[in-house]
Amino acid sequence: MVNKGDEVLNQFQQEKIDETPVNVAKKFKVGLIGTGWIAEAHIQSYKRMPDVEVVAGADLIPGKAEKFFQRWGVEGVRCYPDHKSMLEAEELDAVSVCTYNMTHAQCTIDALEKGVNVLLEKPMSVTLDEAVAMAKAEKKSGKLLSIGFQPRFDANMQMIKKIVESGELGEIYYIQTGGGRRRGIPNSTFIEKKTAGIGALGDIGCYSLDMVLNAIGYPKPLTITGYTSDFFGKSETYSLPENASRFNVDDFAAAFVRLEGGIILDFRIAWAMHLDTPGDTIILGKKGGLRIPSPDCWNGTVGGPMKIYHDVAGK
Ligand SMILES: NC(=O)c1ccc[n+]([C@@H]2O[C@H](COP(=O)([O-])OP(=O)(O)OC[C@H]3O[C@@H](n4cnc5c(N)ncnc54)[C@H](O)[C@@H]3O)[C@@H](O)[C@H]2O)c1
């Protein structure tokens, strides 16, 4: 006989995944747009896939793409000075868009209009208008646009959605999410509006927002009160002078969001602050509560064992 405890735990077990055999005779042709830091993760993964061939790459910085493919030992890749010329010249099945945030929308829309599938790095876009235009371009093209939220594939992250969907927490009415770093402001292209567009909010805030909104099925936001600040990024005490002088995005963001279905979302994210974490993620439902520990250096992972709080035998 299955006891009640097993019944509860069994519903969270991973189902067996059927793997279809890979056809290596037909290669999937991929191009990389942007050959900076995150492109390194993409090339490593593509190299492990026997049915994928990286045939082209583009970067705005002269010679950068060529050096990138040399460094990774990938031969015969055709390199281009920008994404448009690559899309014009190549017949591709897909592109990885690994550019800074401000060019996400243009690169994605141009690729979709050429009939090419897109794996786009997070955050999806800088503005809502861009995101809408990208979603429309995807629908019109009949191709796939996938946003690179790799935590979606993490078993712990998937568990959060499973717990919410199982009904263990009952109707959700309040969520607190976000996280942050005590000192963790990136530099390079992340700290200027002309390349990044947004700071901590887009860089790491998008992970925590996706974690909880994906779990509850992305209800529509009805009202938002938002706040951003830049005290650390602009300060020569906490940033190198050459970075402080060009810093013009947010290093902290907070928001109070009313979602459809009577759910409140309380959010805060920091690249830097005088604190270890602004709090764990909590999901409060009428039957139970879930605590998801925040990692010290927020990067879209679960920071420790999650806990569910609920009544047992009426207590
Ligand atoms: N998923 C993750 O864990 C993760 C981690 C780090 C960064 N990212 C995301 O990846 C993106 C890139 O970050 P990065 O650190 O690699 O930045 P980066 O500045 O190192 O590289 C971006 C490159 O894109 C190139 N580029 C920009 N527009 C282009 C265009 N139109 N055509 C061709 N090349 C173009 C730039 O010249 C630059 O070399 C950001 O949006 C960031 O949020 C994701």
The ligand as an SDF file (V2000), in Angstrom:
LIG
                    3D

 44 48  0  0  0  0  0  0  0  0999 V2000
   22.7760   33.1370  -19.7200 N   0  0  0  0  0  0  0  0  0  0  0  0
   23.7620   33.5660  -18.9570 C   0  0  0  0  0  0  0  0  0  0  0  0
   24.1370   32.9570  -17.9340 O   0  0  0  0  0  0  0  0  0  0  0  0
   24.4570   34.8280  -19.3270 C   0  0  0  0  0  0  0  0  0  0  0  0
   25.6840   35.1550  -18.7350 C   0  0  0  0  0  0  0  0  0  0  0  0
   26.3390   36.3190  -19.1560 C   0  0  0  0  0  0  0  0  0  0  0  0
   25.7600   37.1350  -20.1150 C   0  0  0  0  0  0  0  0  0  0  0  0
   24.5450   36.8090  -20.6510 N   0  0  0  0  0  0  0  0  0  0  0  0
   23.8940   37.6880  -21.6510 C   0  0  0  0  0  0  0  0  0  0  0  0
   24.5980   37.5780  -22.8900 O   0  0  0  0  0  0  0  0  0  0  0  0
   24.6040   38.8240  -23.5640 C   0  0  0  0  0  0  0  0  0  0  0  0
   26.0360   39.1440  -23.9820 C   0  0  0  0  0  0  0  0  0  0  0  0
   26.8510   39.2310  -22.8310 O   0  0  0  0  0  0  0  0  0  0  0  0
   28.4550   39.1550  -22.9710 P   0  0  0  0  0  0  0  0  0  0  0  0
   29.0070   39.1700  -21.5940 O   0  0  0  0  0  0  0  0  0  0  0  0
   28.8330   38.0610  -23.8890 O   0  0  0  0  0  0  0  0  0  0  0  0
   28.7250   40.5710  -23.6850 O   0  0  0  0  0  0  0  0  0  0  0  0
   30.0110   41.0210  -24.5010 P   0  0  0  0  0  0  0  0  0  0  0  0
   29.9930   42.4880  -24.5400 O   0  0  0  0  0  0  0  0  0  0  0  0
   31.2190   40.2870  -23.9870 O   0  0  0  0  0  0  0  0  0  0  0  0
   29.7530   40.4560  -25.9930 O   0  0  0  0  0  0  0  0  0  0  0  0
   28.7650   40.9430  -26.8340 C   0  0  0  0  0  0  0  0  0  0  0  0
   29.3430   40.9790  -28.2560 C   0  0  0  0  0  0  0  0  0  0  0  0
   28.2760   41.2140  -29.1790 O   0  0  0  0  0  0  0  0  0  0  0  0
   28.8010   41.9750  -30.2440 C   0  0  0  0  0  0  0  0  0  0  0  0
   27.6940   42.5870  -30.9990 N   0  0  0  0  0  0  0  0  0  0  0  0
   26.8060   43.5180  -30.5820 C   0  0  0  0  0  0  0  0  0  0  0  0
   25.9100   43.8110  -31.5460 N   0  0  0  0  0  0  0  0  0  0  0  0
   26.2370   43.0280  -32.6190 C   0  0  0  0  0  0  0  0  0  0  0  0
   25.7020   42.8690  -33.9240 C   0  0  0  0  0  0  0  0  0  0  0  0
   24.6480   43.5680  -34.3420 N   0  0  0  0  0  0  0  0  0  0  0  0
   26.2850   41.9700  -34.7690 N   0  0  0  0  0  0  0  0  0  0  0  0
   27.3630   41.2540  -34.3580 C   0  0  0  0  0  0  0  0  0  0  0  0
   27.9170   41.3730  -33.1300 N   0  0  0  0  0  0  0  0  0  0  0  0
   27.3710   42.2510  -32.2730 C   0  0  0  0  0  0  0  0  0  0  0  0
   29.7480   42.9660  -29.5710 C   0  0  0  0  0  0  0  0  0  0  0  0
   30.6880   43.5080  -30.4490 O   0  0  0  0  0  0  0  0  0  0  0  0
   30.3700   42.0990  -28.4720 C   0  0  0  0  0  0  0  0  0  0  0  0
   31.6040   41.5370  -28.8860 O   0  0  0  0  0  0  0  0  0  0  0  0
   23.9650   39.8450  -22.6220 C   0  0  0  0  0  0  0  0  0  0  0  0
   22.6490   40.1230  -23.0310 O   0  0  0  0  0  0  0  0  0  0  0  0
   23.9670   39.1520  -21.2600 C   0  0  0  0  0  0  0  0  0  0  0  0
   22.8420   39.5020  -20.4590 O   0  0  0  0  0  0  0  0  0  0  0  0
   23.9110   35.6710  -20.2800 C   0  0  0  0  0  0  0  0  0  0  0  0
  1  2  1  0
  2  3  2  0
  2  4  1  0
  4  5  1  0
  4 44  2  0
  5  6  2  0
  6  7  1  0
  7  8  2  0
  8  9  1  0
  8 44  1  0
  9 10  1  0
  9 42  1  0
 10 11  1  0
 11 12  1  0
 11 40  1  0
 12 13  1  0
 13 14  1  0
 14 15  2  0
 14 16  1  0
 14 17  1  0
 17 18  1  0
 18 19  2  0
 18 20  1  0
 18 21  1  0
 21 22  1  0
 22 23  1  0
 23 24  1  0
 23 38  1  0
 24 25  1  0
 25 26  1  0
 25 36  1  0
 26 27  1  0
 26 35  1  0
 27 28  2  0
 28 29  1  0
 29 30  1  0
 29 35  2  0
 30 31  1  0
 30 32  2  0
 32 33  1  0
 33 34  2  0
 34 35  1  0
 36 37  1  0
 36 38  1  0
 38 39  1  0
 40 41  1  0
 40 42  1  0
 42 43  1  0
M  CHG  2   8   1  16  -1
M  END
$$$$
